[in-house]
Amino acid sequence: MRKVIAATLIAASLMLSACNTVKGLGRDIESVGEAGDKAI
């Protein structure tokens, strides 16, 4: 039972960290696009 709980917690933490990474990547891409618009 403890192994199942530990595996679930690890999986949940990985999913949350991946979600934050995708959000950060989206923000970076958006900022590059805005910088390109200002340069033109």
Phi and psi restraints in degrees (value plus and minus 20) as a CYANA .aco file:
   2 ARG   PHI     -84.1   -44.1
   2 ARG   PSI     -56.0   -16.0
   3 LYS   PHI     -85.4   -45.4
   3 LYS   PSI     -57.9   -17.9
   4 VAL   PHI     -86.2   -46.2
   4 VAL   PSI     -63.7   -23.7
   5 ILE   PHI     -84.1   -44.1
   5 ILE   PSI     -63.2   -23.2
   6 ALA   PHI     -83.6   -43.6
   6 ALA   PSI     -63.1   -23.1
   7 ALA   PHI     -84.2   -44.2
   7 ALA   PSI     -59.0   -19.0
   8 THR   PHI     -84.9   -44.9
   8 THR   PSI     -63.5   -23.5
   9 LEU   PHI     -84.7   -44.7
   9 LEU   PSI     -60.9   -20.9
  10 ILE   PHI     -84.5   -44.5
  10 ILE   PSI     -64.7   -24.7
  11 ALA   PHI     -82.8   -42.8
  11 ALA   PSI     -61.4   -21.4
  12 ALA   PHI     -84.9   -44.9
  12 ALA   PSI     -61.5   -21.5
  13 SER   PHI     -87.4   -47.4
  13 SER   PSI     -56.1   -16.1
  14 LEU   PHI     -86.3   -46.3
  14 LEU   PSI     -59.9   -19.9
  15 MET   PHI     -86.2   -46.2
  15 MET   PSI     -60.0   -20.0
  16 LEU   PHI     -87.3   -47.3
  16 LEU   PSI     -60.5   -20.5
  17 SER   PHI     -88.6   -48.6
  17 SER   PSI     -54.9   -14.9
  18 ALA   PHI     -86.3   -46.3
  18 ALA   PSI     -58.1   -18.1
  19 CYS   PHI     -83.7   -43.7
  19 CYS   PSI     -62.5   -22.5
  20 ASN   PHI     -84.8   -44.8
  20 ASN   PSI     -56.3   -16.3
  21 THR   PHI     -85.2   -45.2
  21 THR   PSI     -62.4   -22.4
  22 VAL   PHI     -85.1   -45.1
  22 VAL   PSI     -60.1   -20.1
  23 LYS   PHI     -81.7   -41.7
  23 LYS   PSI     -63.8   -23.8
  24 GLY   PHI     -83.7   -43.7
  24 GLY   PSI     -59.7   -19.7
  25 LEU   PHI     -84.1   -44.1
  25 LEU   PSI     -61.3   -21.3
  26 GLY   PHI     -82.0   -42.0
  26 GLY   PSI     -60.7   -20.7
  27 ARG   PHI     -85.3   -45.3
  27 ARG   PSI     -60.1   -20.1
  28 ASP   PHI     -83.6   -43.6
  28 ASP   PSI     -64.0   -24.0
  29 ILE   PHI     -83.9   -43.9
  29 ILE   PSI     -60.9   -20.9
  30 GLU   PHI     -83.6   -43.6
  30 GLU   PSI     -61.7   -21.7
  31 SER   PHI     -87.4   -47.4
  31 SER   PSI     -55.1   -15.1
  32 VAL   PHI     -85.3   -45.3
  32 VAL   PSI     -61.8   -21.8
  33 GLY   PHI     -83.0   -43.0
  33 GLY   PSI     -61.2   -21.2
  34 GLU   PHI     -86.5   -46.5
  34 GLU   PSI     -58.7   -18.7
  35 ALA   PHI     -85.1   -45.1
  35 ALA   PSI     -58.1   -18.1
  36 GLY   PHI     -85.3   -45.3
  36 GLY   PSI     -58.9   -18.9
  37 ASP   PHI     -85.0   -45.0
  37 ASP   PSI     -59.7   -19.7
  38 LYS   PHI     -88.5   -48.5
  38 LYS   PSI     -52.7   -12.7
  39 ALA   PHI     -93.1   -53.1
  39 ALA   PSI     -47.4    -7.4
